[in-house]
Amino acid sequence: MKCPRCGNDNPEDARFCKVCGTSLGAYLASSSTPQGMVSFPDAIRLGFQHYFDFRGRSTRAEYWWWILFTQLAALICNVFDLMTGTLSFDPEGGGFGGLTTILFRLATMILMMSVAARRLHDINKSGWWQLLSIVGFLIVPVIIQIVWYIRQGDTGPNKHGPDPRQATEHQPYRPQ
C-alpha cells in the first residue's frame, strides 16, 4: 500500500508507514461511504490544484470533465486566434493552430499528463502507460488507452492511494 503522505510503498498488511509513521489503517477500512460524482467546476479546480501531482488517483468523471474543459478552452483559443489573424493552417506541413492555442496547450501539457497518470492509478496501472500515446499512429495502443480511461476505478484503496470516491477518517472526499 502506498503511503498517502510520503508515497512510500509498504506491505499490504502494514498498519503504519515504515518511513513517515502515518497510520495506514484508516485507508484500509471499508466502512467509508460512497460520495457523489465530481462536477465540471470541481474537476477544473482539482486539476489546477494538483498541477504537478503525479501521485494519487482521479475518478473517471474528473478525468473526462478535464478533457472537456481543455477541448472547450482550445476551441475558444482557436476562435480568438481566428479573430486576431494569428490562426494558421498549413495543409502541407499538417500544422493547424494559433499562438494562443499553442500557448494554452503548452501551459496545460504537464497538467494533462498528471491527470492522466492519476486516472491510470485509479485502475491500478502505472502512470507511465500514458506513454503509449507516443505511438499514437498505431490504433491498438490508442484503443487500449481509451478503454483504460473509461474503465471504472478500483473500489477501495489500491497501491496508489485511497479511493477518491470514498471518504475516510483522514481524507475527506476531495471536491469540498
Secondary structure, 3 states (H helix, E strand, C coil): CECCCCCCECCCCCCECCCCCCECHHHHCCCCCECCCCCHHHHHHHHHHCCCCCCCCCCHHHHHHHHHHHHHHHHHHHHHHHHHCCEEEECCCCEEEEHHHHHHHHHHHHHHHHHHHHHHHHCCCCHHHHHHHHHCCCHHHHHHHHHHHHCCCCCCCECCECCCCECCCCCCCCCC
